[in-house]
C-alpha cells in the first residue's frame, strides 16, 4: 500500500492535470487493469476492460487528445485495506468515483472508474 494517501492522490491529480502521460503512468503497475465505460465509447470496442500498461497508456493518450482542457478537481478520498476511492470533478461537468487497488510496491494495479 502507499504511505500517505492524500499526498499520493494529490500527485496523481496533478499528473493528470499536467497532461504528461509519462508522469501519469508512473503510478500504475505493468499489469494494471482498467475498467471504465469510456473505453467502449472512445475505442469503439465491446469490452470496457483494458489490461496492461501499454493498452491503458494508448487509451489515455486518445482521451487526452480528445479533451485537451482536461482538469480534474479532487473532492474527497476514502481509504480501505490496499484500496483507495477518490471522488472528483471530471470531464464535461461529470463527477467520478475511482476505486484503485494497489500492489505491494504501492503501484495501482486495478482501477474501476464510475461516472454520474
N, C-alpha and C positions, 0 to 999 in steps of 0.2 A: 504494500500500500504506500501511499505518499505521506510525508511527514506533516505538511501544512496544507490542508485542503484549500483554504482561502487563497493562499499565495499561488498554488497550482492553478486554480480556476482563473484567477486574475491574469496570470501569464497566458493561459490558454485563450482567453477572450482577447487579450492584446495581440496575440499571434494572429487570430482570425481578422481582427481589425486592421492589421498591417498588410494583409493580403499576401504575405510571404509564405508560399506553400512549403518551403523547406522548414521554416520556423514552426509552422503548424504541425508538420509531420513528425517533428522531434518528440511529440507527446505520445505517439502511437507505436505499438509493437509491430514487428514484421508480419505477424499472423493475425492482425486485428480483423474484426468482423464489424461491419456497419449495417444497421437496419434503419431505413428511412423511406417514407413514402415518396420523397423526391427522386429516388433512384429510378423508379419506373417512369416518372414524368420527364426527367432530363435525358435519360438514356434510351427511352422507348423500348425497354425490355420487360419481360414478365415478372422477374424477381425484384423484390425490394431489399435484397441482401447482397452485399459485396464482401468478398473475403480476400485478405491480403493487402498489404500497404500500397502496392503498385496500383491495384484496381481502385482503391479508395482515393489515392492521390490523383489519378487521372479523372475520376468523377468530380472531385473538389475543384480541380483546375477548370473544368467545364462550368461548374457552378459559379466560381469566382468571375469567370469571363462574362457570364450572363447577368451577374449582379455586381457591377463594378463599384457601386457605392455601398456595398455591404458594411454594416456597422452593428455589431452585437452589443447589447447592454444587459449586464447581469442584474437580475432581480434578487435571487436567493440561491442558497446552497443547502442541500440536505445530505447527511452522511450516514453510511451504514458500514458493515464489515466488507472491506475490499471493493466498495462501490461509492459513487457519488451521484447525486441527481442535481442538475443545475437547471434553474428556471431563468429564462432570459427573453428579452425582446429580440426577435429575429428579423426576417425579411418581410417586406410588404405589410408591415403593421401586425404581423403574426407573433404570437408568443410561442415559445418552445420549452419542452422539458426534455433534457438529455440525461439518460442514465448510462453511466460509464462504469465498466468493470476494469479492474487493474490486475496486472500480473505481479509477480514477486519483485520485479525491477522497478515498479512504480509507473509502468507504461500502460496506457489504455489499450486493452486487448479486445474489448467488445463494447459497442455503443448502440443504444436504442434511442432514436430521436422521435419525439411526439410533438405534433403541432396542433394549435387550436384552429 
